[in-house]
């Protein structure tokens, strides 16, 4: 080995910041440098002959032995591992160890070269980052806020899953472009958001706090809060990143190679420069860092290698090392391939006697270390901003359950300032009570720390603030673990659900009671009735069900208006309640229909007496403002078990008996009997025939044109279902459609109607005469979870442009399960079809939903058309005005006279459908009608 190489290796070996050692095949040290001796806490001269396994943590020894065995047997040439040393000075240190086998002339391992770097601090910092990241992740996952992170000047923003949910963006996306985000801001809100961002970036606004609207897929503008601030700046102090919320040796060493091979495998730059600053040696890393191969370095001045600028900045250190003073400093360096890295540089003087003949250079890449430090600071700031911005309370503790952090929301809900709460037990700061039993509740964070699992708490728990306020809260708690599985502490995230619970109670009541009268609704009555059936079956007793329907109630609405009609229904409900026993249940079936359950055993005469009492009380005049109104009612009765064995059958038979009472002159009571049973059997026979007709596709469609009353032009057609039985008897849709819904054939029948209407619409489209076809959607179809998918598949199979299909839903469909109805309408609207609200004006409470639902057209029910007997058109005018105010198309049904059409035009309704223009007809007749009909322009 050349003398200068040996000298160089000795310098590198002794002065390297990394620990180095030569180890015999038996695992004992041959020689150790000062850096490694310092790590092990033993003087370097005392280590030769000692086994390195004496200093290895017991849990890491077995892995070392396996790796060394592989090296000795030639299975592998080197290995790297992060392990623990137990210094003689005490404690544990983590070390990044690289071991390579040096072979003899015959290629057999002769000894090992070991390099060791103390990474204890790096691991600690990494663990800090992981701990903080886990705390942040737990908090972010538990809260209802989305988090965003933007590097200023980049076209995209990093976002969390919750952010994409709030913005209705692709849930798999982790970034979103600024262009997409900006397009989804409301145009009226963009100037304020832009101004806030500009002011914050220029330093005139301390943080972002903008409330704005964002566009949802259904076209609805939803409000959002954008909060955040600058979390890092560049070297010039300019904003570099904004963040906030929306509310990542091989070559075999052989002894045939000289020390160049060993030095080339070191992770940093190693070189030697003489007193005249000319290179005498450089390892392979010089090529990686400066683009200069070791063989072309020699003899070059240092300024030619590292660059003139870097040379001038390093001159003070060079001058001092040439005076015999070791130097150590840091530099940011751009490599030959453009990578920017942070480096630690050491200049070690080569002293011969009193003469400095040159100096050695050791350069180490510390980019990862510095990046870890920077990421840690950024994570800390991001965590602080996030936890200060989210709408939930967040408290973290140490493993003993003592508070280490509280965000502002937690301070507000508990009444504790963070300065006072630090170090106190979580039970002291967040005392939880079960109000039902007035006793303390074990804090879920204590359970999470004990059982080391995520724990949730129901909304029954309350917390009393130090200031006296009591709040119902929902929360979840989770332990926080380090990378080695050690428990670092815990976090609890909670929010105030007091208003949410109050709303839930109100919604529960509304879901089970009629909104107008306050009586139980049909669903609630069915529960009571099913219970009565079960009880009566056990005791073998009977009970009665009454079906009460007001006679000519429609006339009250038509003459006095719906407001007084509603008041009449309220007064009727009050009178009925006064006439029944406490055990009886009165429910509003809908419209002017009421159901009464008499669960206690009664004889037929006793039931008759109850019914007659109800008839009498309802005939007494009702006072509606200045009007005295007298009405009558019809009552039908079904007795369990002879008239029905379950709730639905009893109601159906009581309904049939009520219709018998109406047919017999009204204002009377009728019991369900054999003739009525015969009528039901007729219905069953008709139902069987209908099922066969549906299976054989024996029904057909007729199409009634919808026109522009001013021009006469065709604006659409409505597909109407018709049924002619094999014997030629025509069955009214008013008869067979309810039968189809009750018998379970409405789904296949409705799908056939949809497919047939779309087929015809596509035929017109291909013929160059496109026209929008309206199809009625039954309640059964609309309630089916896969209805939107069925519409999509039918459109796809036909090729029809979606805007040429209009789906008509009745007003009553909008009154149940508003959330589900809204989602269904949004799904249908997303297909591109038009949506129409049929029979508009016949319901009671859907007006408030019109703005929330994506309806395109209102169809005014024919009952609002003025006639000689009912010339008043005030309600009609109001309905048309409402539709126009909401920006909807309005079409009137049942237009039969020129006078009705003229009135509609005067009121601003130009679209009409009725016998005045055309009766329902076949598709071929529609074609002829279109050819022959004059159109005014």
Buried (B, 14 or more C-beta within 10 A) or exposed (E): EEEEBEBBBEBBBBBBBBBBBBBBBEBBBEBBBBBBBBBBBBEBEEBBEBEBBBBBBEEBBEEBEEBBEBBBEEEBBBBEEEBBBBBEEEEEBBBBBBBBBBBEEEEEBBBBBBBBBBBBEBBEBBBBBBBBBBBBBBBBEBBEBBBBBBBBEEEBBBBBBBBBBBBBBEEEBEBBEEEBBEEBBBEEBEEEBEEBBEEBBEEEBEBBBBEBBBBBEBEBBBEBBBBBBBBBEEEEEEBBBBBBBBBEBEEBBBBEBEBBBBBBBBBBBBBBBBEEBBBBBBBBBBBBBBEBEBEEBEEBEBBBBBBEEBBEEBEEBBEBBBEEEBBEEEBEBEBEEEEEBBBBBBBBBBEEEEEBBBBBBBBBBBBEBBEBBEBBEBBBBBBBBBBBBBEBBBBBBBEEBBBBBBBBBBBBBBBBEBEBBBEBBBBBBBBBBEEEEEEEBEBBBBBBBEEEEBBEBEBBBBBBBEEEBEBBBBBBBBBBBBEEEEEBBBBBBBBBBBEEBEEEEEEEEEEBBBEBBEBBBBEBBBBBBEBBBEEBEEEEBBBBBBBBBBBEBBEBBBEBBBEBBBBBBBBBBEEBEEBBEEEBBBBBBBBBBBBBBBBBEBEEEEBBEBBEEBBEBBEEEBEBEEBEBEBBBBBBBBBBBEBBEBBEBBBBBBBBBBBBBBEEEBBBBBBBEEEBEEEBEEBEEBBEBBBEBBEEEBBEBBBBBBBBBEEEBBBBBBBBBBBEBEEEEEBEBEEBBEBBBBBEBBBBBBBBBBBBBBBBBBEBBEEEEBBBBBBBBBEBBBBBEEBBEBBBEBBEEBEBBBEBBBBBBBBBBBBBEBEEBBEBBBBBBBBEBBBBBBBBBBBBEBBEBBEBBBBBBBBBBBBBBBEEEEEEBEBBBBBBBBBBEEEBBBBBBBBBBEBBBEBBEEBEBBBBBBEBBBEBBBBEBBBEBBEEBEEEE
